[in-house]
Amino acid sequence: MLTGAFGLLLGAHTGRSDAVFGVTVSGRDGEGPGGRALDDMVGVLLNTVPMWTRPRPADTVGGYLAGVQAARVAAMEHEHLGLGDIQRDTGHDALFDTLFVLQNFLDLDALAEINARHGIVEVLADDSTHYPFTWVVTPGERLTVKLEYRDGDTGRAERLLDDYLRLLDDLTRASGPVGALPGLGAVPVAGPRSDVGTDTVVDRSDRAAERSPHRTALVAGGASMTFEQLRERSTAVAGVLAQRGIGPERTVGLAIPRSLDSIVALFAVLRVGGRVRAAGAGPPGRADRRDRGGRTPRRDPHRELRRAQADRRADRAGPAAARGGAVRDVRP
């Protein structure tokens, strides 16, 4: 996890998904000078080799970390190779400029116990590398992370440390894909609320009709319509829709070509709280309606709209007209 988190950190700050960095190892496989086996030699035998992490947004966090571990295990048999030899074989003068040191051979608590057992009262160590950034991570009861930097930017070094610790915390909590991990930007701070309102396009159009009733709202096919006309016509059609049971969350299909009438119909559906579906947007496999000759009947959307407006005028005349019946004045 410590190495995988560092790969994510380096990739995030370089703008790349893949990251290559150096890791310090102490492998003993292979042969030393004169064919002598390295495992017979005394010493830590530190070596630096490249590490390549390749996270993908769709990878699960567990899958990514398992891949990092598998890559480290697979590279162990080659850890005795010198960095110069690796650079020469790959044809690159420099493979990385950041070193990651995981001191897992002895934690600080064990070191303190050894010192106390043998009466060692003080230990001084002074080492450094030529890399611009050297990370030293020491596991234990309390994880220690040290960053050595050469650019003199203390503020950036502190931000890098904070980002790395935040990534570790995110990885321990995450179980989904890598792409769902929080970003490394500043933690968002809630600002003042902005009242965006709940008005719709119909509400705004009605307010425009109140301010400038004769202002042109729509232009199509050489005809035009003012905001006042749009409000009146769409309100009339909305009344017909409501009379026929069209209300909130009901879906209304519109078979009207793009025109002034199509906008009127759209506004009417929105006024009663319905949903709009354009003609031809229904589910696949729908049976066609055909006449006796096998032909699909053609519908005249303009005639239907005029019929709806006529129904609206009939509604004003009384209940009988709303049902399509004739209205008569019957005298006794």
ZIUR-V212802 format. One record per backbone hydrogen bond with DSSP energy under -1.0 kcal/mol. CO is the residue of the C=O (numbers start at 1). NH is the residue of the N-H. Records with the same first field share a line. If there is no record, write none. Layout:
# ZIUR-V212802
CO=NH, NH
This chain:
# ZIUR-V212802
1=5
2=6
3=7
4=8
5=9
6=10
7=11
8=12
9=13
10=14
11=16
19=53
21=51
22=100
23=49
25=47
30=38
32=35
33=36
36=32
37=40
38=41
47=25
49=23
51=21
53=19
56=59
57=179
59=178
60=64
61=65
62=66
63=67
64=68
65=69
66=70
67=71
68=72
69=73
70=74
71=75
73=76
75=78
76=79
78=81
82=86
83=87
84=88
85=89
86=90
87=91, 92
98=22
99=135
100=24
101=137
102=104
107=111
108=112
109=113
110=114
111=115
112=116
113=117
114=118
115=120
132=150
133=99
134=148
135=101
136=146
137=103
138=144
144=138
146=136
148=134
152=154
153=157
154=158
155=159
156=160
157=161
158=162
159=163
160=164
161=165
162=166
163=167
164=168
165=169
166=170
167=171
168=172
170=174
176=61
177=180
178=181
194=196
200=204
201=205
202=206
203=207
204=208
205=209
206=210
207=211
208=212
212=215
213=228
215=227
218=225
220=223
223=220
225=217, 218
226=230
227=231
228=232
229=233
230=234
231=235
232=236
233=237
234=238
235=239
236=240
237=241
238=242
239=243
240=244
241=246
242=245
247=250
250=275
252=277
254=279
259=263
260=264
261=265
262=266
263=267
264=268
265=269
266=270
267=271
268=272
269=274
270=273
273=249
275=252
277=254
278=281
291=294
295=291
300=304
301=305
302=306
303=307
304=308
305=309
306=310
307=311
308=312
309=313
310=314
311=315
312=316
318=322
319=323
320=325
321=324
